[in-house]
Amino acid sequence: MRAVQFSEYGPARVLHVAEVEEPHAGPGEIRVAVRASGVSPGETYIRSGAFRDVVTTTLPYRTGFDAAGVVDEVGDGVTRTGIGDEVFGMTGMTVRGANADHAVLSIWAPKPAAWSWEEAGGAETATRVLDRLGVGAGHTVLIQGAAGGVGTIAVQLAAARGATVIGTASEHNHDLLRSLGARPTTYGTGLAGRVRALAPAGVDAVFDCAGGALPDLVAIAGDPARVVTIAPDFTAAAHGVHLSHGAPAGETGEALVTDADPLAAHGLAIAADLAGRGRLRIPVAAVFPLAEAASAHELSESRHARGKIVLMG
């Protein structure tokens, strides 16, 4: 089968499509014929070599964490999913390899009929962070980088919990954020004052999807314990901020993270339910064929993508 991988660290052009052996579903897993898979911003840092000293990586490295597709193999112990079912979900965090013709999923949910293949995915990360921050009804949450693939989902999931959502994005994305249920503002100097104007009583939690502004975000939250980042920011620990990554303990370096979060599998079912009721949509920034994975990575690295970046088989 075909799979996107890299055999050396470097710019996006080191990515290539290789012919590899097909994976097979183990106990409690399923295999899907992939219809669409996501491009993870974190993997652009792994591919570049920026994480080589803190993340153990075996080369060649196959990319892709989330995928949507049709089940074609079911592992032992799986009882409520069958061959031919349409699902979306995630691979094992250390296995990856979703940017391929076939992928083995460790957590999944039925694909909502309202979603296209391109739209399915991304809810696990947003749910994991909102759970850790304890975001619920009556809270105010600031989402930094709210127009990206995870940010757009986090806005909607937080609003569905009854929270007031403030989202930062470039001004041309503000109408999008309003349509998703957020009060938009811009990045950069003076952020604390702009947030104060939108939320005079302050914010209860900060979800950082973008990176690069942790001192300001901690000041806005008033306590680093009320800030969680998913951006690959090496200064997180120095600021007392938790970096959420979902990898099992011991599989990433202590210089990067101090502890790990379990995968929020329940987030998939929540997303599917909201989508079925017309309360969750997934903006798609761009769709590329597998052969153009390098272009997809370049767009992700530009940090200008408005929504999710998708690879199609």
C-alpha positions in Angstrom: 0.0 0.0 0.0 1.0 3.7 -0.2 2.0 5.7 2.9 3.5 9.1 3.4 6.8 9.1 5.3 10.2 10.7 5.6 13.5 9.0 6.0 15.5 12.0 7.0 14.8 15.2 8.9 14.4 18.4 6.9 12.0 20.7 5.0 8.6 19.5 3.7 10.2 18.1 0.5 11.7 15.2 2.5 8.2 13.7 2.6 7.5 11.1 0.0 4.9 8.4 -0.8 6.4 4.9 -0.3 5.1 1.4 -0.9 5.0 -0.4 2.5 3.4 -3.5 4.0 -0.2 -3.2 5.0 -0.9 -2.9 8.8 -3.4 -5.3 10.4 -5.9 -4.8 13.2 -4.9 -6.2 16.6 -7.1 -6.9 19.6 -9.5 -4.0 20.2 -8.6 -2.3 17.0 -10.0 -1.8 13.5 -8.4 -1.2 10.1 -9.9 1.2 7.6 -9.5 1.9 4.0 -8.7 5.5 4.4 -10.8 8.1 2.6 -9.3 11.1 4.3 -6.6 11.8 6.9 -5.5 14.9 8.7 -2.2 16.8 8.7 -1.0 17.4 12.3 0.9 20.6 12.9 3.0 18.8 15.5 4.3 16.4 12.9 5.8 19.3 10.9 8.1 19.9 13.9 9.0 16.2 14.1 9.7 16.1 10.4 11.9 19.2 10.5 14.1 17.7 13.3 13.2 20.4 15.8 12.1 17.6 18.2 14.9 15.1 17.5 16.4 15.6 21.0 13.1 15.2 22.9 10.9 12.9 20.9 12.1 9.4 20.1 11.6 8.9 16.4 12.4 5.8 14.3 13.1 6.5 10.7 11.5 6.1 8.3 8.6 7.8 10.1 5.0 7.4 8.8 2.9 10.5 9.3 -0.8 11.0 10.2 -2.8 10.6 13.4 -6.4 10.9 12.5 -8.3 9.3 9.6 -11.8 8.6 8.3 -12.6 5.6 6.2 -14.5 2.3 5.7 -13.8 -0.6 8.0 -12.2 -3.5 6.2 -10.7 -5.5 9.1 -11.9 -6.0 12.7 -9.6 -7.1 15.6 -10.5 -9.5 18.4 -12.8 -8.1 21.0 -14.4 -5.5 18.7 -18.2 -6.2 18.8 -20.1 -3.0 17.8 -18.2 -2.2 14.6 -18.3 -4.3 11.4 -16.8 -4.6 8.0 -18.2 -1.8 5.7 -19.0 0.7 8.5 -18.0 4.3 8.0 -16.0 5.7 10.9 -13.5 8.4 12.0 -10.9 8.1 14.7 -7.3 8.0 15.7 -4.3 5.7 15.4 -2.2 4.8 18.4 -0.1 7.9 19.3 3.2 6.1 18.8 2.1 4.1 15.7 0.7 6.9 13.6 0.7 6.2 9.8 -2.8 7.5 9.0 -1.7 9.3 5.9 -1.9 6.0 3.9 -4.2 3.8 1.9 -5.0 1.7 5.1 -4.7 2.7 8.8 -5.3 0.9 12.1 -7.4 2.9 14.5 -7.3 2.5 18.3 -10.3 4.8 19.0 -13.1 5.6 16.6 -16.8 6.5 16.3 -19.4 6.3 13.5 -18.9 9.0 10.9 -21.8 11.5 11.1 -23.9 11.4 7.9 -23.8 15.2 7.9 -20.0 15.2 7.5 -18.0 14.7 4.3 -15.0 12.4 4.5 -12.8 15.6 4.6 -14.6 17.0 7.7 -14.3 13.9 10.0 -11.7 14.2 12.7 -10.0 16.6 15.2 -12.4 16.4 18.2 -10.3 14.3 20.5 -7.6 16.9 21.0 -10.1 19.7 21.7 -12.1 17.5 24.1 -8.9 16.4 25.9 -7.9 20.0 26.7 -11.4 21.3 27.6 -11.7 18.4 30.0 -8.4 19.2 31.6 -9.3 22.8 32.0 -12.7 21.9 33.4 -14.5 24.2 30.9 -18.3 24.1 31.4 -21.5 26.2 31.6 -20.9 29.7 32.9 -17.2 29.8 32.2 -15.3 32.1 29.9 -12.5 30.5 27.9 -9.9 32.2 25.6 -8.8 30.1 22.6 -5.6 31.3 21.1 -5.4 30.3 17.5 -9.1 29.8 17.1 -9.3 29.6 13.3 -7.1 26.6 12.9 -8.0 22.9 12.6 -8.3 22.3 16.4 -9.3 25.8 17.3 -12.4 25.8 15.2 -13.6 22.6 16.8 -12.6 23.8 20.3 -14.7 26.9 19.9 -17.8 24.9 19.0 -17.3 22.2 21.7 -16.7 24.9 24.4 -19.8 26.8 23.3 -21.8 23.5 23.4 -20.8 23.1 27.0 -22.3 26.5 27.8 -19.1 28.5 28.0 -18.5 32.0 26.6 -15.7 31.8 24.1 -13.2 34.4 23.0 -11.1 33.4 20.1 -8.0 35.0 18.6 -7.4 35.0 14.9 -6.4 37.3 12.0 -9.1 39.8 11.3 -10.1 38.2 8.0 -11.2 35.1 10.0 -13.4 37.0 12.5 -16.6 36.4 10.7 -15.8 32.7 10.7 -15.3 32.8 14.5 -18.6 34.6 15.0 -20.4 32.0 12.9 -18.9 29.3 15.2 -20.0 31.0 18.4 -16.9 33.0 19.5 -16.2 36.6 20.3 -13.2 37.3 18.0 -10.2 39.4 18.7 -6.7 39.7 17.1 -3.3 38.4 18.2 -0.3 40.4 19.4 0.5 43.4 21.5 -2.3 44.6 23.7 -4.1 41.2 23.8 -4.8 41.4 27.6 -6.6 44.7 27.1 -8.7 43.5 24.2 -9.7 40.4 26.2 -10.6 42.5 29.2 -12.9 44.6 27.0 -14.7 41.4 25.9 -14.7 39.8 29.3 -14.5 42.4 32.1 -14.9 39.7 34.7 -11.9 37.9 33.4 -11.4 34.4 31.8 -11.5 31.1 33.6 -9.3 29.1 31.2 -7.0 29.6 28.2 -6.6 27.0 25.5 -3.5 27.8 23.4 -3.5 26.3 19.9 -0.9 28.6 18.4 2.1 29.1 20.7 4.5 32.0 21.1 2.5 34.0 23.6 2.6 32.0 26.9 3.6 34.9 29.2 0.7 37.0 28.0 -1.7 34.1 28.2 -0.6 33.3 31.8 -1.1 36.9 32.7 -4.6 36.9 31.2 -5.5 33.7 33.1 -4.0 34.8 36.3 -2.6 31.4 37.0 -0.5 29.1 34.8 -2.6 26.1 36.0 -5.5 27.6 34.0 -3.6 27.5 30.7 -3.1 24.5 28.6 -1.1 24.5 25.3 -1.0 22.0 22.4 1.6 24.1 20.6 5.1 22.5 20.6 6.4 25.2 22.9 9.7 24.3 24.7 9.1 27.1 27.2 5.8 25.7 28.5 7.4 24.0 31.6 9.3 27.2 32.4 6.0 29.1 32.5 4.3 26.4 34.6 2.0 25.7 31.7 0.8 22.1 30.9 1.5 20.9 27.4 -1.1 18.4 26.4 -0.1 15.8 23.9 -1.9 12.5 24.6 1.2 10.3 24.4 1.8 7.6 27.0 4.3 8.6 29.7 7.9 7.9 28.7 7.4 8.2 25.0 8.4 11.9 24.8 11.3 13.6 26.4 11.0 15.3 29.8 12.4 18.5 28.3 9.2 18.8 26.3 6.5 17.7 28.8 6.2 16.9 32.4 3.2 14.6 32.2 0.9 13.1 29.6 -2.9 13.1 29.0 -4.9 10.0 28.1 -6.7 10.1 24.8 -10.2 11.6 25.2 -12.0 8.9 23.2 -15.4 10.1 24.5 -14.8 13.3 22.4 -15.4 11.4 19.2 -18.9 10.4 20.3 -19.7 13.9 21.6 -18.6 15.3 18.2 -20.7 12.8 16.3 -23.7 13.6 18.4 -23.3 17.4 17.9 -22.8 17.0 14.2 -25.9 14.9 13.9 -27.9 17.7 15.5 -26.3 20.4 13.3 -24.3 21.9 16.1 -20.7 21.1 14.9 -19.1 21.8 11.6 -15.5 21.3 10.5 -14.0 24.1 8.4 -11.6 22.5 5.8 -8.7 24.8 4.8 -7.4 22.7 1.9 -7.5 19.2 0.5 -4.4 17.5 -1.1 -3.8 14.1 -2.7 -1.3 11.9 -0.8 1.3 12.7 -3.5 1.2 16.3 -2.5 1.8 15.8 1.3 4.8 18.2 1.1 2.5 21.0 0.0 0.1 20.2 2.8 2.9 20.4 5.3 4.1 23.7 3.9 0.6 25.2 4.3 0.4 23.9 7.9 3.8 25.5 8.6 2.6 28.8 7.2 0.1 29.0 10.1 -2.4 30.7 7.7 -4.7 27.7 7.2 -8.3 28.4 8.1 -9.5 25.1 9.4 -8.3 21.5 8.9 -5.7 20.4 6.2 -6.7 17.1 4.7 -5.0 14.4 2.5 -7.2 12.2 0.3 -6.2 8.9 -1.1 
